[in-house]
Every structure is written in C-alpha cells, then in structure tokens.
C-alpha cells in the first residue's frame, strides 16, 4: 500500500517533470544505513523500478551492528542495477559522515541522498534529477513544506512539533543562506557533485543538507514530497540526536546569534538594573518592570539595527516598518511577561528579580526567531544562495570553526 501511494503521488504531483530525450546523466543514490536490513530488498527494488532508462547505481554506506551489510551484498547479486556497500566500523561524523563518504565514493554527475527506511519515496528520484537539470540547479531539495508536501510519516505530535520548531529556528539563524529553501532539515535531496566543495564540509550529526547549504554557494530549487511511514524497523531519533543537532547548529551559526545574545544580555542586565533601581526608591515592582522594558526595547532595537541585522536592512522594508514590527512584538511579549511575573510573584515565594530573569531568558529565544523570520526576513530572490562577499565588509553567516568530525551519532529518517 505504501509503495502504490508513493508511486501515485510522484506521478500526480509532478506530471511534467521528466528527463528529456537525449539527456544523459549518471546518477548515484547514496543511502546511509544503520540496522535497516528489513528495508534493503524493498528499497533496491523500488529504486531499480524508478531508474528505468537511467544510468544509475546505489551506494549504501553502512554503520550497522546487525546483518545489514550481508543483506545488501545478497540483494546486490540479483539487482538489475549496480549496488555497492561501504561498511564502516567507526561511524565517524554520524549520518553526515556516512553521506560524505558515499558522495566521495561516487563519480556520477548527480547524487541523490535518501534514507534507507522508505520514508523518502524512490519514485521521486527521476523528478529531482529532471528538476535540477532543467533549471540548471546545483541542489534539488525534496521539501515537506511546499504545497503538495507534508510530514504525515512522523511518528507522533511531539515529533511534528520538534520538526517544525527546528525548521523555524534553523531558517531564522540562516535567513540569507536558506531564503529559497523551505525544508533544510530534510534528508532527501539531489546534488550536482561538481557544485560542492566537499573538503569544506565538517560532518557532524545528521543534518547534512544544512551543512552543505551553509558552507557552499549553490543554486537551490525544490520539489514537494510527502514524508511517508517507515517500511520496517524502528526510528533512530533520540535525545542525543537532538543535542547533536543543537551543537551542529551552533557551530554553523555562531555569528548572528552571538551578536543577538550579547545585545540581549546587555538589555537583560539593563532591564534588571533599572527595575532594581526603581524598586529601591519605592516604585511598585510591576511599574518598575514596565519602565525597564520600554527603555530596553528601544535601546535593543537601535543596537540590533547597527550590529546584528545590518546586512538585512536593505531588504525592502523601511526603518519605520521594522521599528513598528519590533516594538509591537516586544510590547506584546512584555505584556505577557509582566502578567506571568505577577502570577509567579503573587502565587509563589520566588523573588520578583529571579522570576524576571527567567522570563527574560525564555523571551530571548522567541525574540530572536521573530526578528530573524519577520522583521528582517529577506525577500524571495532568484534561486541562488549567495555567500557574503569579503569586500562588502559583512560578517559571514557561518563560523568555520575547527575542522574535523564531531560526534558518533547514528542515523534517523
């Protein structure tokens, strides 16, 4: 049933996407696996069916602790297209490291990266390649967030919430690099091999597409897809992967967030000092909190304009629109925070200054996402993700950081 649904979806959602006659490209399908033996035969059969008429091969990069590599070798003997397996005893770089090893082992024009659990429909492979070649793209992202796509295959409401929040935070932290990518968290994409400098990548965690887009200047286009249900086996998602994702995100994107954090910290200290000073001369704590909030909101806006989002001020919105959006959000946030402060102080024994400090910390994350995604959101431009030129005098959106793999994370769809 899943096979028929995925095949029908690929044909009906993208009826015009076909590789034109006479267009000859070679394709390698790179599949990182960790204990996916029950899915191997099915995914090879479906890729083989989807790749009829194409010059394609499959490269499994396997970190399994079960018999998955033996199953792959057995299936390869009867497969209609070349199937290889690279088994790694040390899972260096986790899923990202596995994908990079598969890309390095390929000599094809295009590589399609997908999971081994069949939540990514193989029927979409020729559509991704056709889209990339017809639009002269470097990367074709299979997006769950375009019209016609969805994340219905996620296990539960919590995973939907985590996925959506992670996507929102990631795009907020890379507003320029991801301006044309609605789903940087996907593990399903096609890449033109000669368009990416693989030596610049630092594999860590399991979000390799984010690493590629953040560290390369590439033309990105997208195709919608429905994230399906797992064919067999269990999801590899766990708390450790969440921690590794946050680590990866921080390593890639320390620049703008650090400036926002510094200004936020200055504002928080100023807020608390103003509030404490007013209370010291007998002002009611709520009145003190409101005055402190108004003064720090105004000061923070000026500092954000000058030091954090200076490169996004030319995106078509006037300073007064940005000011209005910022003040409106911060006003609502202040009202909610003040109400929460009142409830906490009146209902508990927590001192007002301590309660205010905790509430400010929570508001910090909300303010960053709002300002990056709303106030300073870049306009949609041509399908090109540009690196900031050194002569512009602008800070890069990424921190190159120390080289080398990080962590030993396992895989997840």
Secondary structure, 3 states (H helix, E strand, C coil): CHHHHHHHHHHHHCCCCCCCCCCCCEEEEEEEECCCHHHHHHHHHHHHHHCCCCEEEEEEEECCCCCHHHHHHHHHHHCCCEEEEEECCCCCCHHHHHHHHHHHHCCCCEEEEEECCCCCCHHHHHHHHHHHHHCCCCEEEEECCCCCCECCCCCCHHHHHHHHHHHHHHHHHCCCCCCCCCCCCCCCEEEEHHHCCHHHCCCECCCHHHHHHHHCCECEEEEECECCCCCCCCCCCCHHHHHHHHHHHHHHCCHHHHHHHHHHHHHHHHHHHHHHHHHHCCCCHHHHHHHHHHHHHHHHHHHHHHHHCHHHCCCCCCHHHHHHHHHHHHHHHHHHHHHHHHHHHHHCCCCHHHHHHHHHHHHHHHHHHHHHHHHCCCCCCCCCECCCCHHHCCCCCCCCCCCCCECCCCCCC
